[in-house]
Amino acid sequence: MILQTRDVPPRVAFTLEQAGVHPLLARLFAARGVREPTDLDDGAARLLPPDALRGAAEAARLLADAIAACKRLVVVADYDCDGATACAVALRGLGLLGAPRATLGFVVPDRAVHGYGLTPAIVELARPLAPDVLITVDNGIASHEGVAHARALGMQVLVTDHHLPAAGVALPAADVIVNPNQPGCAFPSKSIAGVGVMFYVLLAARAELRARGAFEAAAQPRLDALLDLVALGTVADVVRLDANNRRLVALGLKRIRAGRMQPGVAALFRVAGRDPARAGAFDFGFALGPRINAAGRLADMTLGIECLLTDDAGRAADLAARLDAINRERREVEAGMREQAERALDGLLAGLDAAPPAVVLHHESFHEGVVGIVAGRVKDRLHRPTFVFAAGQGGDGARVLKGSGRSIPGFHLRDALDLVAKRHPGLLLRFGGHAMAAGCTLAEGAVAAFGSALQQVAAEWLDAATLTRTVPTDGPLELQWFNAETVALLEQQVWGTGFEPPLFCDEVEVLQQRLVGERHLKLRLRHAGQLREGIWFNHAEPLPGRARLAYRLGLDEWNGQPRLQMVVEAAG
């Protein structure tokens, strides 16, 4: 492991500081690519306009026509937090734009039964709702058969998605496709989440309806009321927080901190024990998002979507409590799978000098709803692209293996799957995803062949430097900023993938260390002549007497009083 200090362009940091940015934040922002003070303007007026989003204007006309004709609009959701929030944004937004509630509906696949995307089976699931228009959210870019089936039944299909389309393969024959990653789309934010794409479609539809005279600009529907959901889905989907995504998240957080949020979002904050007035991106990624995702992993994502759709605070509280209970069950399932995965890893690594360039795990006891989480844990431990498989059911009811993968920088997971599919025709029954996360389906008994094929690609693409975990840090934290006020300052900012939260790095003397909760290392440290408290979660190996630690600055509550502590992430 290498702890590497980020470069800070001094002129940029100086310019930001002169513009009134806090000196510490000026250094942190400059190290993350911020170049001008205007880059930090998170006002709604600074959001990218929808004009460059290919298909948005056509989608706007389709939706405006459908609303005017009172056509039935059915959203085809996905079973993760991005898909759930996108579904809620679509239905709430269409209602704001004038679609009668009776004309709106949604369906969501069951992970274990239907698989992913707009399949013919999902079209059949939607048929009892008598849809005139199917609107996919966070899926559909690879749904050729489902789109064809829907259109053969007389339905219009609007695909809104953000996943990468397959290289060299024609797009589905939908009426309209809106996806910033489709060929020919000039929209600058290629990292926008599925919920963001749907929000932009609504912005375009509002402009179209305004042009048609449906309402005056001064009295147009306030779509900013949906930004709490957009922010939640964006962070939970772990997309790169480019400037536009950061603005979407910042705008959503502002609303939540001011108490303006959907009843379901407020209820999720309560069951998670988090304070909306101090809401941060961390809450989306580690408190609210997992509770919604748990429904799609172990139960039915309908619960999560209904929680985000209801305007009844009491019902929202009941649904949030059910989601919280499912999430506790998810943690128990995950803990058992992690133990089994650790045993499998021990066997895989026995006698090897180093881990293979890619890791593929499968066990009969694994639950397909949690394989992605376990893949992420293994990837973090070994710093290797990792796939974890569990038994599942194909669209025809046949037994298959469904896998979820997580990757490391320098290894584009979806492109790797594409190469495996080309080299081994028929090995992958389905696949899709992004650079850092992807999924695929195999025939039963094909794990070994897939593992060999993926390892071959990894051996070709990855070298020793890429396979060595490098942890970017922000260097030492000046003593003047080592206080609770700095913690509060940092918590107010938007951090996430591609705009990582600050991780400082300092030499310390380890005075005391002990295990708490059987797997967390509690530390007493001397740092720059000062005594510090520290904690390293999920780490049981002792540290030497002196160590170079990468850490976050945090607050721990002790006897009702906040206490500053170093939350260790790495040592090197």
C-alpha positions as CSV (number, residue, x, y, z in Angstrom):
1,M,0.0,0.0,0.0
2,I,1.2,3.5,-0.9
3,L,0.0,6.7,0.8
4,Q,0.3,9.4,-1.8
5,T,-0.2,13.0,-1.2
6,R,-2.4,14.9,-3.7
7,D,-0.8,17.7,-5.6
8,V,-2.2,21.2,-4.7
9,P,-1.8,23.9,-7.4
10,P,-0.7,26.8,-5.2
11,R,-2.0,29.5,-7.5
12,V,-5.4,27.9,-7.6
13,A,-5.5,27.5,-3.8
14,F,-4.5,31.1,-3.4
15,T,-7.2,32.3,-5.9
16,L,-9.9,30.4,-4.1
17,E,-8.8,31.7,-0.7
18,Q,-8.7,35.3,-2.0
19,A,-12.3,34.7,-3.2
20,G,-13.3,34.0,0.4
21,V,-13.0,30.2,0.5
22,H,-11.8,28.9,3.9
23,P,-8.0,28.3,3.7
24,L,-8.3,24.6,4.4
25,L,-11.1,24.1,1.9
26,A,-9.2,26.1,-0.7
27,R,-6.4,23.6,-0.4
28,L,-8.7,20.6,-0.5
29,F,-10.8,21.8,-3.4
30,A,-7.7,22.8,-5.5
31,A,-6.4,19.3,-5.0
32,R,-9.6,17.9,-6.4
33,G,-9.7,19.8,-9.6
34,V,-11.6,23.0,-8.7
35,R,-10.0,25.8,-10.7
36,E,-12.3,28.8,-10.3
37,P,-14.5,30.2,-7.5
38,T,-17.5,29.8,-9.9
39,D,-16.9,26.0,-9.9
40,L,-18.1,26.1,-6.3
41,D,-21.3,27.9,-7.1
42,D,-24.0,25.4,-6.3
43,G,-27.0,27.6,-7.3
44,A,-29.7,26.0,-9.5
45,A,-28.9,28.5,-12.2
46,R,-25.4,26.8,-12.6
47,L,-26.9,23.4,-13.4
48,L,-26.3,22.2,-16.9
49,P,-29.3,22.9,-19.2
50,P,-31.0,19.8,-20.7
51,D,-30.6,21.1,-24.3
52,A,-27.4,19.0,-24.9
53,L,-29.0,15.8,-23.5
54,R,-29.8,13.7,-26.6
55,G,-33.4,12.6,-26.8
56,A,-34.6,15.0,-24.0
57,A,-36.5,17.3,-26.4
58,E,-38.2,14.3,-28.1
59,A,-39.0,12.8,-24.6
60,A,-40.5,16.1,-23.6
61,R,-42.8,16.2,-26.6
62,L,-43.8,12.5,-26.0
63,L,-44.7,13.2,-22.4
64,A,-46.4,16.5,-23.1
65,D,-48.6,14.8,-25.7
66,A,-49.3,11.9,-23.3
67,I,-50.3,14.3,-20.5
68,A,-52.6,16.3,-22.8
69,A,-54.3,13.1,-23.9
70,C,-54.5,11.6,-20.4
71,K,-52.6,8.5,-21.5
72,R,-51.6,6.0,-18.9
73,L,-47.9,6.3,-18.0
74,V,-46.2,3.4,-16.3
75,V,-42.7,3.6,-14.9
76,V,-40.5,0.5,-15.1
77,A,-38.2,0.9,-12.1
78,D,-35.1,-0.8,-10.9
79,Y,-34.4,-2.5,-7.6
80,D,-31.6,-0.3,-6.3
81,C,-31.7,3.1,-4.6
82,D,-31.0,5.0,-7.9
83,G,-33.9,3.2,-9.6
84,A,-36.2,3.7,-6.6
85,T,-35.5,7.4,-6.3
86,A,-35.8,7.8,-10.1
87,C,-39.2,6.1,-10.1
88,A,-40.4,8.4,-7.3
89,V,-39.0,11.5,-9.1
90,A,-40.7,10.4,-12.3
91,L,-44.2,9.8,-10.8
92,R,-44.0,12.9,-8.5
93,G,-42.7,15.0,-11.4
94,L,-45.3,13.9,-13.9
95,G,-48.0,14.6,-11.3
96,L,-46.6,18.1,-10.9
97,L,-46.6,18.6,-14.7
98,G,-50.3,17.8,-14.8
99,A,-50.6,14.1,-15.3
100,P,-53.7,12.9,-13.3
101,R,-52.8,10.5,-10.5
102,A,-55.1,7.9,-11.9
103,T,-53.0,7.7,-15.1
104,L,-49.7,7.0,-13.3
105,G,-48.4,3.7,-12.2
106,F,-45.1,1.7,-11.8
107,V,-43.8,-1.8,-11.8
108,V,-40.5,-3.0,-10.4
109,P,-38.7,-6.3,-11.1
110,D,-38.2,-8.8,-8.4
111,R,-34.4,-9.4,-8.4
112,A,-34.8,-13.2,-7.9
113,V,-37.6,-13.7,-10.4
114,H,-37.4,-11.2,-13.2
115,G,-33.7,-10.2,-13.4
116,Y,-32.6,-6.7,-14.5
117,G,-34.1,-4.3,-17.0
118,L,-37.2,-4.1,-19.2
119,T,-37.6,-7.8,-20.1
120,P,-40.7,-9.2,-21.9
121,A,-41.7,-10.6,-18.5
122,I,-41.7,-7.1,-17.0
123,V,-43.8,-5.9,-19.9
124,E,-46.3,-8.6,-19.1
125,L,-46.2,-7.6,-15.4
126,A,-47.1,-4.1,-16.5
127,R,-50.0,-5.1,-18.9
128,P,-52.7,-5.2,-16.2
129,L,-52.0,-1.5,-15.7
130,A,-53.0,-0.9,-19.3
131,P,-50.0,1.4,-20.1
132,D,-50.0,3.6,-23.2
133,V,-46.4,4.6,-22.4
134,L,-43.7,2.7,-20.6
135,I,-41.0,4.8,-19.1
136,T,-37.8,3.0,-17.9
137,V,-35.7,4.6,-15.2
138,D,-32.1,3.5,-14.5
139,N,-32.5,0.7,-17.1
140,G,-33.5,-0.1,-20.6
141,I,-30.4,0.7,-22.7
142,A,-29.8,-3.0,-23.3
143,S,-33.5,-4.1,-23.3
144,H,-33.9,-5.0,-26.9
145,E,-36.4,-7.9,-26.4
146,G,-38.5,-6.0,-23.8
147,V,-38.7,-2.9,-25.9
148,A,-39.7,-4.9,-29.0
149,H,-42.4,-6.8,-27.0
150,A,-43.9,-3.6,-25.5
151,R,-44.1,-1.9,-28.9
152,A,-45.6,-5.0,-30.5
153,L,-48.4,-4.7,-27.9
154,G,-49.0,-1.1,-29.0
155,M,-47.1,0.7,-26.2
156,Q,-44.8,3.6,-26.6
157,V,-41.5,3.2,-24.9
158,L,-39.3,6.0,-23.4
159,V,-36.0,4.7,-22.2
160,T,-34.2,6.8,-19.6
161,D,-30.9,5.3,-18.5
162,H,-27.3,6.1,-17.7
163,H,-25.6,2.7,-18.2
164,L,-23.1,2.2,-21.0
165,P,-24.6,0.6,-24.1
166,A,-22.9,-2.4,-25.6
167,A,-20.1,-1.5,-28.0
168,G,-21.0,-2.2,-31.6
169,V,-24.6,-3.2,-30.8
170,A,-27.6,-1.2,-32.0
171,L,-29.7,0.5,-29.4
172,P,-33.2,-0.9,-28.6
173,A,-35.9,0.3,-31.0
174,A,-37.6,2.5,-28.4
175,D,-39.6,5.5,-29.3
176,V,-37.1,7.7,-27.5
177,I,-33.9,7.0,-25.7
178,V,-32.4,9.5,-23.2
179,N,-29.0,8.4,-22.0
180,P,-25.9,10.7,-21.8
181,N,-23.7,7.7,-22.7
182,Q,-25.5,6.8,-25.9
183,P,-23.5,7.5,-29.1
184,G,-23.9,11.1,-30.3
185,C,-24.9,12.6,-27.0
186,A,-23.0,15.8,-26.1
187,F,-24.2,16.2,-22.6
188,P,-21.1,17.0,-20.5
189,S,-22.0,15.1,-17.4
190,K,-21.5,11.5,-18.4
191,S,-21.6,10.4,-14.8
192,I,-25.1,11.5,-14.0
193,A,-27.2,8.9,-12.2
194,G,-30.4,7.4,-13.5
195,V,-32.4,9.6,-11.1
196,G,-30.6,12.6,-12.6
197,V,-31.4,11.6,-16.1
198,M,-35.1,11.4,-15.2
199,F,-35.0,14.8,-13.5
200,Y,-33.5,16.3,-16.6
201,V,-36.3,14.7,-18.7
202,L,-38.8,16.4,-16.5
203,L,-37.0,19.8,-16.9
204,A,-37.3,19.4,-20.6
205,A,-40.9,18.4,-20.4
206,R,-41.7,21.4,-18.2
207,A,-40.1,23.7,-20.8
208,E,-42.1,22.0,-23.6
209,L,-45.4,22.4,-21.7
210,R,-44.5,26.0,-20.9
211,A,-43.9,26.6,-24.6
212,R,-47.3,25.1,-25.3
213,G,-49.0,27.6,-22.9
214,A,-49.8,25.0,-20.2
215,F,-48.6,27.5,-17.6
216,E,-46.7,30.7,-17.3
217,A,-43.1,30.8,-16.3
218,A,-43.9,32.5,-13.0
219,A,-46.4,29.8,-12.0
220,Q,-44.7,26.8,-13.4
221,P,-44.4,23.6,-11.3
222,R,-41.4,23.7,-8.9
223,L,-39.4,20.7,-9.8
224,D,-36.8,21.7,-7.2
225,A,-39.1,20.0,-4.7
226,L,-37.7,16.7,-6.1
227,L,-34.0,17.5,-5.4
228,D,-33.9,15.6,-2.1
229,L,-34.7,12.4,-4.0
230,V,-32.2,13.3,-6.8
231,A,-29.4,13.9,-4.3
232,L,-30.2,10.7,-2.4
233,G,-30.1,8.5,-5.6
234,T,-27.0,10.2,-7.0
235,V,-24.9,9.5,-3.9
236,A,-26.3,6.1,-3.3
237,D,-25.4,5.0,-6.8
238,V,-21.8,5.9,-6.2
239,V,-21.5,7.8,-9.5
240,R,-18.6,10.2,-9.9
241,L,-19.4,13.6,-8.4
242,D,-18.5,15.9,-11.2
243,A,-19.4,19.6,-10.9
244,N,-23.0,19.1,-12.0
245,N,-23.6,16.1,-9.8
246,R,-22.2,18.0,-6.8
247,R,-24.6,20.8,-7.5
248,L,-27.5,18.4,-7.6
249,V,-26.5,16.9,-4.3
250,A,-25.8,20.3,-2.7
251,L,-29.2,21.6,-3.7
252,G,-30.9,18.5,-2.3
253,L,-29.0,18.8,1.0
254,K,-30.0,22.4,1.3
255,R,-33.6,21.5,1.1
256,I,-33.2,18.7,3.6
257,R,-31.3,20.8,6.1
258,A,-34.1,23.4,5.9
259,G,-36.7,20.7,6.6
260,R,-38.1,20.6,3.1
261,M,-38.1,16.9,2.0
262,Q,-40.5,14.1,1.2
263,P,-42.1,12.5,4.2
264,G,-40.4,9.2,3.4
265,V,-37.0,10.8,3.4
266,A,-37.7,12.4,6.7
267,A,-38.9,9.0,8.1
268,L,-35.7,7.3,6.9
269,F,-33.6,9.9,8.7
270,R,-35.5,9.2,11.9
271,V,-35.1,5.4,11.8
272,A,-31.4,5.8,10.9
273,G,-30.9,8.1,13.9
274,R,-29.5,10.9,11.7
275,D,-30.3,14.6,12.0
276,P,-31.7,16.1,8.8
277,A,-30.5,19.6,9.9
278,R,-26.9,18.3,9.7
279,A,-27.5,16.1,6.6
280,G,-24.5,15.2,4.5
281,A,-23.7,13.0,1.6
282,F,-22.5,10.4,4.2
283,D,-26.1,10.0,5.3
284,F,-27.2,9.2,1.8
285,G,-24.5,6.7,1.2
286,F,-24.4,4.9,4.5
287,A,-27.7,5.5,6.3
288,L,-30.6,6.1,3.9
289,G,-29.3,4.4,0.7
290,P,-28.6,1.0,2.4
291,R,-32.1,0.9,3.9
292,I,-33.8,1.5,0.5
293,N,-31.4,-0.9,-1.2
294,A,-32.1,-3.6,1.4
295,A,-35.7,-3.9,0.1
296,G,-34.4,-4.7,-3.4
297,R,-31.9,-7.1,-2.0
298,L,-34.0,-9.2,0.3
299,A,-37.6,-8.3,-0.2
300,D,-39.5,-6.1,-2.7
301,M,-38.4,-2.7,-3.8
302,T,-42.0,-1.7,-3.9
303,L,-41.6,-0.9,-0.2
304,G,-38.8,1.5,-0.9
305,I,-40.6,3.2,-3.7
306,E,-43.8,3.6,-1.8
307,C,-41.9,5.1,1.1
308,L,-40.6,7.8,-1.2
309,L,-44.0,8.3,-2.9
310,T,-46.3,8.6,0.1
311,D,-47.4,12.0,1.4
312,D,-48.8,10.5,4.6
313,A,-46.2,10.9,7.4
314,G,-47.7,8.0,9.4
315,R,-47.5,5.6,6.4
316,A,-44.0,6.9,5.7
317,A,-42.9,6.1,9.2
318,D,-44.4,2.5,9.0
319,L,-42.6,1.9,5.7
320,A,-39.3,3.3,6.9
321,A,-39.5,1.1,10.0
322,R,-40.0,-2.0,7.7
323,L,-37.1,-0.9,5.6
324,D,-35.0,-0.6,8.7
325,A,-35.9,-4.1,9.8
326,I,-35.0,-5.5,6.4
327,N,-31.7,-3.7,6.5
328,R,-30.9,-5.3,9.8
329,E,-31.7,-8.7,8.2
330,R,-29.4,-7.8,5.3
331,R,-26.6,-7.1,7.7
332,E,-27.0,-10.5,9.2
333,V,-27.0,-12.2,5.8
334,E,-24.0,-10.2,4.7
335,A,-22.1,-11.1,7.9
336,G,-22.6,-14.8,7.2
337,M,-21.6,-14.4,3.6
338,R,-18.5,-12.5,4.5
339,E,-17.4,-15.3,6.8
340,Q,-17.9,-17.8,4.1
341,A,-16.1,-15.6,1.6
342,E,-13.2,-15.2,3.9
343,R,-12.9,-19.0,4.2
344,A,-13.1,-19.4,0.4
345,L,-10.4,-16.7,0.1
346,D,-8.1,-18.4,2.5
347,G,-8.4,-21.5,0.4
348,L,-7.8,-19.5,-2.8
349,L,-4.8,-17.8,-1.5
350,A,-3.2,-20.8,0.2
351,G,0.3,-21.3,-1.1
352,L,0.3,-18.2,-3.3
353,D,2.8,-15.4,-3.0
354,A,0.1,-12.9,-4.1
355,A,-3.5,-12.8,-4.9
356,P,-4.5,-13.5,-8.6
357,P,-5.1,-10.4,-10.7
358,A,-8.9,-10.9,-10.4
359,V,-11.0,-12.8,-7.9
360,V,-14.1,-14.8,-8.5
361,L,-16.1,-16.4,-5.7
362,H,-19.2,-18.6,-5.5
363,H,-20.9,-20.6,-2.8
364,E,-24.2,-22.4,-2.7
365,S,-25.2,-20.5,0.5
366,F,-24.6,-17.0,-1.0
367,H,-27.7,-14.7,-1.4
368,E,-27.9,-13.0,-4.8
369,G,-29.2,-9.8,-3.2
370,V,-25.9,-9.3,-1.2
371,V,-23.3,-10.5,-3.6
372,G,-22.4,-6.9,-4.7
373,I,-21.7,-5.8,-1.1
374,V,-19.5,-8.8,-0.4
375,A,-17.7,-8.3,-3.7
376,G,-16.9,-4.7,-2.6
377,R,-15.6,-6.0,0.8
378,V,-13.3,-8.5,-0.9
379,K,-12.1,-5.9,-3.4
380,D,-11.2,-3.5,-0.6
381,R,-9.3,-6.2,1.2
382,L,-7.2,-7.5,-1.7
383,H,-7.3,-4.5,-4.1
384,R,-8.3,-6.8,-7.0
385,P,-11.3,-6.8,-9.4
386,T,-13.8,-9.1,-7.7
387,F,-16.9,-11.0,-8.8
388,V,-19.2,-12.9,-6.3
389,F,-21.9,-15.3,-7.6
390,A,-25.0,-16.8,-6.1
391,A,-27.6,-19.1,-7.5
392,G,-30.6,-17.5,-9.1
393,Q,-33.4,-17.9,-11.6
394,G,-33.2,-16.9,-15.3
395,G,-36.1,-15.3,-17.2
396,D,-37.2,-18.8,-18.4
397,G,-37.2,-20.1,-14.9
398,A,-33.9,-22.1,-15.4
399,R,-31.3,-22.1,-12.6
400,V,-28.4,-19.7,-13.3
401,L,-25.7,-18.0,-11.5
402,K,-26.0,-14.2,-10.9
403,G,-22.9,-12.3,-10.1
404,S,-22.0,-8.7,-9.1
405,G,-18.5,-7.3,-9.5
406,R,-16.5,-4.4,-8.1
407,S,-13.3,-3.1,-9.6
408,I,-10.2,-1.0,-8.9
409,P,-8.9,2.1,-10.7
410,G,-7.4,1.1,-14.1
411,F,-9.7,-1.8,-14.7
412,H,-13.0,-1.0,-16.6
413,L,-15.2,-3.8,-15.4
414,R,-17.9,-3.5,-18.0
415,D,-15.4,-3.4,-20.8
416,A,-13.6,-6.4,-19.3
417,L,-16.9,-8.3,-19.4
418,D,-17.4,-7.2,-23.0
419,L,-14.0,-8.7,-24.0
420,V,-14.7,-11.9,-22.1
421,A,-18.0,-12.2,-24.0
422,K,-16.3,-11.7,-27.4
423,R,-13.5,-14.2,-26.6
424,H,-15.9,-16.8,-25.1
425,P,-19.2,-16.6,-27.0
426,G,-22.1,-17.9,-24.9
427,L,-20.3,-17.9,-21.6
428,L,-22.1,-14.7,-20.4
429,L,-25.8,-15.0,-20.7
430,R,-26.2,-11.3,-19.7
431,F,-24.0,-8.5,-18.6
432,G,-23.8,-4.8,-18.1
433,G,-22.7,-2.0,-15.8
434,H,-20.1,0.6,-15.3
435,A,-16.3,1.0,-15.0
436,M,-16.3,0.2,-11.2
437,A,-19.4,-1.9,-10.8
438,A,-21.0,-4.5,-13.1
439,G,-23.1,-7.6,-13.2
440,C,-23.4,-10.7,-15.2
441,T,-25.3,-14.0,-15.5
442,L,-23.8,-17.4,-16.1
443,A,-25.1,-20.8,-16.8
444,E,-24.8,-23.1,-13.8
445,G,-21.3,-24.6,-13.6
446,A,-19.6,-21.9,-15.6
447,V,-17.9,-20.1,-12.7
448,A,-14.5,-21.7,-13.2
449,A,-14.5,-20.8,-17.0
450,F,-15.5,-17.3,-16.2
451,G,-12.9,-16.9,-13.5
452,S,-10.2,-18.1,-15.9
453,A,-11.4,-15.7,-18.6
454,L,-11.6,-12.7,-16.3
455,Q,-8.2,-13.4,-14.8
456,Q,-6.7,-13.6,-18.3
457,V,-8.1,-10.1,-19.1
458,A,-6.9,-8.8,-15.7
459,A,-3.4,-10.2,-16.3
460,E,-3.2,-8.4,-19.7
461,W,-4.6,-5.0,-18.4
462,L,-3.1,-4.7,-15.0
463,D,0.5,-4.3,-13.9
464,A,2.3,-4.3,-10.6
465,A,1.7,-0.6,-10.1
466,T,-2.1,-0.9,-10.8
467,L,-2.3,-3.9,-8.5
468,T,-0.7,-2.0,-5.6
469,R,-3.3,-0.1,-3.7
470,T,-2.5,3.7,-3.7
471,V,-4.4,5.8,-1.1
472,P,-4.5,9.5,-2.1
473,T,-4.2,11.7,1.0
474,D,-4.3,15.4,1.7
475,G,-1.1,15.4,3.6
476,P,-0.7,16.7,7.2
477,L,-3.5,18.6,8.8
478,E,-2.3,21.9,10.2
479,L,-2.7,22.0,14.0
480,Q,-4.9,25.1,13.8
481,W,-7.5,23.1,12.0
482,F,-7.4,20.1,14.4
483,N,-10.7,21.0,16.2
484,A,-14.5,20.3,16.2
485,E,-15.2,23.4,14.1
486,T,-13.2,21.8,11.2
487,V,-15.3,18.6,11.5
488,A,-18.5,20.7,11.2
489,L,-17.0,22.6,8.2
490,L,-16.0,19.5,6.4
491,E,-19.4,17.8,7.0
492,Q,-21.2,20.7,5.3
493,Q,-19.4,20.0,2.0
494,V,-20.4,17.6,-0.7
495,W,-17.8,14.7,-1.0
496,G,-18.1,11.4,-2.8
497,T,-16.7,9.3,-5.6
498,G,-14.4,11.4,-7.8
499,F,-14.4,14.2,-5.1
500,E,-13.3,12.1,-2.2
501,P,-13.7,13.3,1.4
502,P,-10.5,14.6,3.0
503,L,-8.1,12.0,4.2
504,F,-5.1,13.5,6.1
505,C,-1.8,11.8,6.7
506,D,0.5,12.3,9.7
507,E,3.3,10.5,11.6
508,V,2.1,9.4,15.1
509,E,3.4,7.5,18.1
510,V,1.1,4.7,19.1
511,L,0.9,4.8,22.9
512,Q,-2.0,2.3,23.5
513,Q,-4.0,0.0,21.3
514,R,-6.8,-2.5,22.0
515,L,-9.6,-4.3,20.3
516,V,-13.1,-3.2,20.9
517,G,-16.2,-5.0,19.5
518,E,-13.8,-7.8,18.5
519,R,-12.8,-6.2,15.2
520,H,-12.1,-2.5,15.8
521,L,-8.7,-1.1,16.8
522,K,-9.0,1.5,19.5
523,L,-5.9,3.8,19.7
524,R,-4.3,6.3,22.0
525,L,-1.8,8.4,19.9
526,R,0.7,11.2,20.3
527,H,0.4,13.5,17.3
528,A,2.5,16.7,17.0
529,G,3.1,16.6,20.7
530,Q,-0.6,16.3,21.5
531,L,-2.5,13.3,22.8
532,R,-5.2,12.0,20.4
533,E,-7.9,9.4,20.4
534,G,-8.1,7.2,17.4
535,I,-10.2,4.3,16.0
536,W,-9.6,2.0,13.0
537,F,-12.9,0.2,12.2
538,N,-12.8,-3.4,10.9
539,H,-9.1,-3.7,11.5
540,A,-7.7,-6.0,14.1
541,E,-3.9,-6.1,13.3
542,P,-1.8,-4.2,15.8
543,L,0.3,-1.2,14.7
544,P,4.0,-0.6,15.4
545,G,5.2,1.9,17.9
546,R,5.4,4.6,15.2
547,A,3.2,4.7,12.2
548,R,2.2,6.9,9.3
549,L,-1.6,7.0,9.3
550,A,-4.1,8.2,6.8
551,Y,-7.2,9.4,8.7
552,R,-10.4,11.4,8.7
553,L,-11.1,13.9,11.4
554,G,-14.3,12.9,13.3
555,L,-16.2,13.3,16.6
556,D,-17.0,10.6,19.0
557,E,-19.5,11.0,21.8
558,W,-18.3,10.1,25.3
559,N,-20.5,10.5,28.3
560,G,-22.7,12.9,26.3
561,Q,-19.7,15.1,25.2
562,P,-18.3,15.2,21.7
563,R,-14.6,14.2,21.6
564,L,-12.3,14.7,18.6
565,Q,-10.7,11.5,17.2
566,M,-8.7,10.3,14.2
567,V,-10.7,7.8,12.2
568,V,-7.9,5.7,10.6
569,E,-8.4,4.5,7.0
570,A,-4.9,3.2,6.2
571,A,-1.3,2.9,7.3
572,G,1.8,3.0,5.2
